Amino acid sequence: MSEKKMPFEKEIEEEYDDIRLLFRSNDDCLFRGVLGGLAEYWNMNSTILRLIFLLSVILTGGLMIIVYFILAKLIPIEPN
């Protein structure tokens, strides 16, 4: 016997199917995997994201390096 679901239960299941989690990348990392993980999360090329990051480091006088290290501490590493 199949159990009939209420309409709100279907909405909840569909909502959880679309959830993506942010991790530091194991595969696409040059230093700590933060930019590779962000690129995977945003579905973009990691090289483009690294160039944007490099430009932002230059424009902010190095402030983005501190932000990078904070993100490296906050974002968990990708499970195997």
HELIX and SHEET records of a PDB file:
HELIX    1   1 PRO A    7  ASP A   17  1                                  11    
HELIX    2   2 VAL A   34  TRP A   42  1                                   9    
HELIX    3   3 SER A   46  LEU A   59  1                                  14    
HELIX    4   4 LEU A   63  LEU A   74  1                                  12    
END                                                                             
